[in-house]
Amino acid sequence: MENNETLEYFLTLLDEAESLIKSDYLREESEINDYSLTAKQSEVLAVLTDKEDVSSCHICPLYKNRRIYAEPIYSQMPKILFIAPFPEGDAILTPAAHDYFSKWYKAIHLERKDIALTTLIKCPSPLFTPDYANMCKKHVKEEMTAMRPKAMVLLGEDAARYMLRRQEDFDQIRQRRWIVNGIPVYCTYHPEDLVRNNSIKRAIWDDLQYIARELAL
């Protein structure tokens, strides 16, 4: 990867970032097997196109917030599956957050076909709760099983702590390599975090570069 060229591109998209890229990152493997993956890759299209279970689900009160089903971004065999905590209304990301998200994956030389985006909780929620995420776990299992991504990236503290069962400071979870059901997992901020707090641009840039190096993008 041409770091200088990539950094120039990233700066034009996010306005500023420093050019020095850290190289002393920690790597940690934590095998978590809550999401049992058994389906064959041939079942991908059937799983990804069957939205009836989610769009008609009334298991928890959050269905009352669901005007329409917030469409995930699916790819048949993505390099990275990004996982956010819950949809922001009728879409997974607000327009401003989605704009940042698109720039993030392009900054590490990924195309739309290379990524997928979904949520732990499938209906809009005012906040993240593990109980609601547990009720949607079967849908996330199906998505992981069907796509079998090369890696997953958890967006934000809530998604990271839930999936990795970690309670320490978010900075101690980021820039490490975790394992969930044999799939490498990395963490960074949620795009909405950047919408609210412009000062974390450098931290996000460092996360993206770490992920890119880990996956040889």
C-alpha positions as CSV (number, residue, x, y, z in Angstrom):
1,M,0.0,0.0,0.0
2,E,1.4,3.5,-0.9
3,N,0.9,5.2,2.5
4,N,1.6,8.7,1.3
5,E,-0.7,8.5,-1.6
6,T,-3.4,6.9,0.6
7,L,-3.0,9.6,3.2
8,E,-3.3,12.3,0.7
9,Y,-6.6,10.8,-0.5
10,F,-7.8,10.4,3.1
11,L,-6.9,14.0,3.9
12,T,-8.9,15.3,1.0
13,L,-11.9,13.4,2.3
14,L,-11.7,14.1,6.0
15,D,-9.8,17.5,5.8
16,E,-6.8,16.7,8.0
17,A,-4.8,13.9,9.6
18,E,-1.2,13.5,10.5
19,S,1.1,11.6,8.1
20,L,3.0,9.6,10.8
21,I,1.6,6.1,11.1
22,K,2.2,4.2,14.3
23,S,3.9,0.8,13.9
24,D,3.9,-0.6,17.5
25,Y,0.5,-2.2,17.6
26,L,-0.7,-4.9,19.9
27,R,-2.1,-8.1,18.6
28,E,-4.4,-10.2,20.7
29,E,-6.4,-13.3,19.8
30,S,-9.6,-14.0,21.7
31,E,-11.6,-17.0,20.4
32,I,-15.3,-16.5,20.9
33,N,-17.7,-19.1,19.6
34,D,-21.2,-17.7,20.3
35,Y,-21.9,-17.4,16.6
36,S,-21.8,-21.0,15.4
37,L,-21.3,-21.0,11.6
38,T,-22.4,-24.1,9.7
39,A,-24.0,-23.2,6.4
40,K,-22.2,-23.7,3.1
41,Q,-21.3,-20.8,0.9
42,S,-23.8,-22.0,-1.7
43,E,-26.6,-20.9,0.7
44,V,-25.5,-17.2,0.6
45,L,-28.1,-15.9,-1.7
46,A,-31.0,-17.7,0.0
47,V,-30.0,-16.3,3.4
48,L,-29.3,-12.7,2.2
49,T,-32.4,-12.3,0.2
50,D,-34.8,-13.7,2.9
51,K,-35.7,-10.6,4.9
52,E,-39.2,-11.8,6.0
53,D,-38.0,-12.9,9.5
54,V,-36.6,-9.5,10.3
55,S,-39.2,-7.3,8.7
56,S,-42.1,-9.1,10.4
57,C,-40.5,-9.8,13.7
58,H,-42.4,-8.7,16.8
59,I,-40.3,-10.5,19.5
60,C,-39.3,-7.3,21.3
61,P,-40.9,-3.8,21.6
62,L,-38.4,-2.3,19.1
63,Y,-40.5,-3.4,16.2
64,K,-42.7,-0.4,17.0
65,N,-39.8,1.9,15.9
66,R,-39.6,0.1,12.6
67,R,-41.4,1.9,9.8
68,I,-39.5,0.0,7.1
69,Y,-36.7,-2.5,7.4
70,A,-33.3,-0.8,7.4
71,E,-31.6,-2.5,4.5
72,P,-28.1,-3.9,5.2
73,I,-25.4,-3.6,2.6
74,Y,-24.8,-7.1,1.4
75,S,-22.0,-8.6,-0.8
76,Q,-21.9,-12.3,-1.6
77,M,-18.3,-12.8,-0.5
78,P,-17.1,-9.5,1.2
79,K,-13.6,-8.9,2.3
80,I,-14.9,-7.1,5.4
81,L,-18.2,-7.3,7.2
82,F,-18.8,-4.1,9.1
83,I,-21.1,-4.4,12.1
84,A,-22.8,-1.4,13.7
85,P,-24.9,-1.6,16.9
86,F,-28.4,-0.7,15.5
87,P,-30.0,1.2,12.6
88,E,-30.2,5.0,12.7
89,G,-33.9,5.2,11.8
90,D,-34.9,3.8,8.5
91,A,-31.2,3.3,7.4
92,I,-28.2,1.7,9.1
93,L,-26.3,5.1,9.0
94,T,-27.5,8.7,8.8
95,P,-26.5,10.4,5.6
96,A,-23.6,12.2,7.2
97,A,-22.3,9.0,8.8
98,H,-22.8,7.0,5.6
99,D,-20.7,9.6,3.7
100,Y,-17.9,9.1,6.2
101,F,-18.2,5.3,6.1
102,S,-17.9,5.3,2.3
103,K,-14.8,7.4,2.5
104,W,-13.3,5.1,5.1
105,Y,-13.4,1.9,3.0
106,K,-12.3,3.7,-0.1
107,A,-9.3,5.2,1.7
108,I,-8.0,1.6,2.2
109,H,-8.6,0.7,-1.4
110,L,-11.8,-1.3,-0.9
111,E,-14.7,-1.1,-3.3
112,R,-18.5,-1.4,-2.7
113,K,-18.3,-5.1,-3.7
114,D,-15.7,-5.7,-1.1
115,I,-17.7,-4.7,1.9
116,A,-20.9,-5.6,3.7
117,L,-22.6,-3.6,6.5
118,T,-25.1,-4.9,9.1
119,T,-26.3,-4.3,12.6
120,L,-26.5,-6.3,15.9
121,I,-30.0,-5.0,16.7
122,K,-32.1,-5.0,13.5
123,C,-34.7,-2.3,14.5
124,P,-34.1,1.4,15.3
125,S,-33.3,1.9,19.0
126,P,-32.6,4.9,21.2
127,L,-29.7,3.0,22.8
128,F,-27.9,-0.3,22.7
129,T,-28.8,-3.0,25.1
130,P,-27.4,-6.6,25.1
131,D,-30.9,-8.0,25.7
132,Y,-32.2,-6.6,22.4
133,A,-29.0,-7.7,20.7
134,N,-29.5,-11.3,22.0
135,M,-32.9,-11.4,20.5
136,C,-31.4,-10.6,17.1
137,K,-28.4,-12.8,17.4
138,K,-29.8,-15.5,15.1
139,H,-30.0,-13.0,12.2
140,V,-26.4,-12.0,12.7
141,K,-25.4,-15.6,12.8
142,E,-27.1,-16.2,9.5
143,E,-25.3,-13.2,8.0
144,M,-21.9,-14.3,9.2
145,T,-22.5,-17.9,8.1
146,A,-23.7,-16.8,4.6
147,M,-21.0,-14.3,3.8
148,R,-18.0,-15.8,5.7
149,P,-16.0,-12.5,5.3
150,K,-12.3,-12.3,5.4
151,A,-12.6,-10.1,8.5
152,M,-15.1,-8.2,10.5
153,V,-14.9,-4.6,11.8
154,L,-17.0,-3.6,14.8
155,L,-18.2,0.0,14.6
156,G,-18.2,1.7,18.0
157,E,-17.8,0.7,21.7
158,D,-21.2,-0.9,22.0
159,A,-20.7,-3.4,19.2
160,A,-17.1,-4.1,20.3
161,R,-17.9,-4.8,23.9
162,Y,-20.9,-6.9,23.0
163,M,-19.2,-9.1,20.4
164,L,-15.9,-9.4,22.2
165,R,-17.2,-9.5,25.8
166,R,-14.7,-6.8,26.8
167,Q,-15.4,-4.0,29.4
168,E,-12.1,-2.2,29.4
169,D,-11.6,1.3,27.8
170,F,-12.3,1.3,24.1
171,D,-8.7,2.5,23.4
172,Q,-7.5,-0.8,24.8
173,I,-9.8,-2.8,22.5
174,R,-8.9,-1.0,19.3
175,Q,-5.9,-1.9,17.2
176,R,-5.8,-5.5,18.3
177,R,-6.7,-8.6,16.4
178,W,-9.5,-10.6,17.9
179,I,-11.0,-13.9,16.6
180,V,-14.7,-14.7,16.5
181,N,-15.5,-18.2,15.1
182,G,-12.3,-18.2,13.2
183,I,-12.8,-14.8,11.7
184,P,-10.4,-12.0,12.4
185,V,-12.2,-9.1,14.1
186,Y,-11.0,-5.4,14.5
187,C,-12.6,-2.4,16.1
188,T,-12.9,1.3,15.3
189,Y,-15.3,4.2,16.0
190,H,-18.8,4.4,14.7
191,P,-19.1,6.9,11.8
192,E,-21.6,8.8,13.9
193,D,-18.9,9.3,16.5
194,L,-16.9,11.3,13.9
195,V,-20.0,13.3,13.0
196,R,-20.3,14.4,16.6
197,N,-16.6,14.6,17.4
198,N,-14.2,15.7,14.7
199,S,-11.1,15.3,16.9
200,I,-11.1,11.5,16.5
201,K,-10.2,11.6,12.8
202,R,-6.5,10.7,13.5
203,A,-7.6,7.7,15.7
204,I,-9.8,6.4,12.9
205,W,-7.1,6.9,10.4
206,D,-4.7,4.9,12.6
207,D,-7.4,2.1,12.9
208,L,-7.9,2.0,9.2
209,Q,-4.2,1.7,8.5
210,Y,-3.8,-1.0,11.1
211,I,-6.7,-3.0,9.5
212,A,-5.2,-2.5,6.0
213,R,-1.8,-3.8,7.1
214,E,-3.3,-6.8,8.9
215,L,-5.3,-7.8,5.8
216,A,-2.7,-6.7,3.3
217,L,-5.1,-4.4,1.5
